[in-house]
């Protein structure tokens, strides 16, 4: 006796579910262990960026290197100045982030009001993670926004204005994990905007 259509349909659905595997889990970034914030402090070029924030970067011919200056301000506080060339021109912002008591993350806890933002009205830093670093380069993951609206951004930091093949590969691998590969941009070596925040 042949199985009827409902049994065949059930078998087909089961086979497809098994072939697809378990549903993908949301990637949860983990901060680099034993991070020395004093060694991480100082001036960084931002060589590459990947973000799901629409309109974050200007047109291709107007892009420039970004920059960040990190300072441990007090215990559990990180002061950060960031410069980026945006569609409106070079803009810099300063924000003080506080270490979360329970998680390995810094965030802007002042109701997002401490961010002097002009970044597409980004609204605040919900999370700042250093994913990996050897203190000559750093892979940094941001969650920006407020409430349910969150933008994810991955940045490649470097002390020099050029990246190694290995650090760029790591950046692209993380972009794949975050599904940001199509938004990944390696910035041209124009330093004029980056140098506006040199200490």
N, C-alpha and C positions, 0 to 999 in steps of 0.2 A: 504494500500500500504506500503510495507516494504521499509525502507531507503536503498539506494544503497551503494556500497562499499566505495565511497569517503566520504559519510556522516558518516558512521561507523568509518572509519579511523580517521576523524577529531574529533569525539566524544571520541575515545580511546586516542588520543594525548592530548586532553583537560583534560580528567580524570587523566592521568599520570602526567601532569604538576601540577594540583591542589593537587594531592597526595604528590608530591615531595616538595611542598611549595615554598617559595621564594628562589632565589639563595643565597648561603651563602655570607655574606659580609666579606671583609678582616678585621681581628681583628686589632684595633688601640689601642695600649697600652696607658694607662693614668697613669701619675705619681701620686704617693701618694700626697694627698693635705697636706698643712701645714708641709712640710718636713723641719726638722731642720738639716741643713747640718753639723753644729758643732757637734751635737749628733751622726750623721752618720759617722763622721770622725773616723779614727783609723784602727786597724787591724781586719780583718775578715778572717775566714776560708771559703773556698768554698767547700761545702759538696756534692753538686749535680750539674750536668750540663746536658743540652739537647741542641744539636746543629744540624743544617743541613749541617755544614761544614764537608766534608769527610776527614777522617784521622786525626781528631783533637786530639783524645785521643790515647794513646798507647794501646798495648794488655792488656787484662783483668788482667793478673798477674803482670803487671808493673804500674798499676794506683795508684795514691796517692792523698791526699787532695791538693787542690789548696789554694791560699791565695790572699788577696787584701789588700792594704793599701790606704785609701782615705784621702785626705787632701784638705780643702778649701784653695787654694793658694792665691788668691786675690778675690775681689768681682767679681762674675760671672765666676770664674775659679776653676776647680777641678783637682787636681793632683792625679794620680792613678798609683800605682805600682801593677802589677799582676804577680803571679808565678803559673805556671802549669807544670805538668809532661807531656811532649809531647813524641811522638815516638823517638825523638832525645835526650830525657832526660829532666831534670828540666830546664825550661827557665823562665826568668823574663823579663818583659817589663815595661817601664815607659812612660806615656803619660799625657799631659795636655789637658783637655777638657774645652771647653768654653760653657757657657749657651747660648742657642738660644734666641734671643730677642723676638721672637713671640711664641715659643712653650716651653712647660715644658720638655725640653730635653737638655742634654749636648752632644756636638760633638767635634771632632777634626777638626778645621776649617782651619788649615794651609796646605791646599791642600793635606791633609792626610800625609804630610811629617814629622810631629812631632812624629809619631808612630815608635818607634824603634822595628819594628815587625819582628818576625820570626814565627808568628802563621800562617803557611800555606799561607804566603804572603797575609795576611788579608787585607792590604792596608789602613785601617783607620776605625775610629769609626764614623759611620753615625748617630748613636743615642744611648744614654745611659739613660735608664729610671729606676727609683726605683719604682716598682709597688706597693709594700707594705712593711712596716717595723714597728716593735715596738722598734727598736734600739738594740734588742738582736738577731734578725734575719732580713734578708732582701731578698726580691725577686727582682732580677735585670735582665732587658732585654736589650740585645745589638743587634744592627744591625751593622754588620761589612762588609767592602768592599768598592767598589767604582763603580761609573756609574751604569750599570744595574745589576752587579754581587753583590748581597748582601747575607750575611749569617746571619741567626737568631740564637741567643744563649740566653738561659735562665739559670741563675745561682741562686743557693740557698746559701746565705751568712749566717754565724752564728758566734757569738763571741766565742762560744765553739766548740769543735771538734765533737759534737753530735747535732742532730736536734730533735726537738719535733715532735710528730706525726702530730700535726696540721700544722706546717710549711711545713713538707714533703707532706702532703695531698694537701696543697695549691699549692706547686710546681707542683705536678702531675696534678692537675686540670687545671693549666695554660698550661702545656704541651699538654693536650687534646685540649684546645682551639687553640693552635698554631700548632696543628698536628705534635708535636715533641715527642709524647709519646714513639714511638719505639726507639728514639734516647736518651731517658732519662737514665742517669747513676748516681747511688749513689756511691760516691767515698769511697774506703776503708780508714780506720783511720790511715794510714801511714802519719806522719806529716813532714817527712824529707824535702820534697820540699817546703811545706808551710812555714817552719821556715827560709828559705833563705831570706825572706823579712820582718822578724820581725823588728819593729822599734828599 
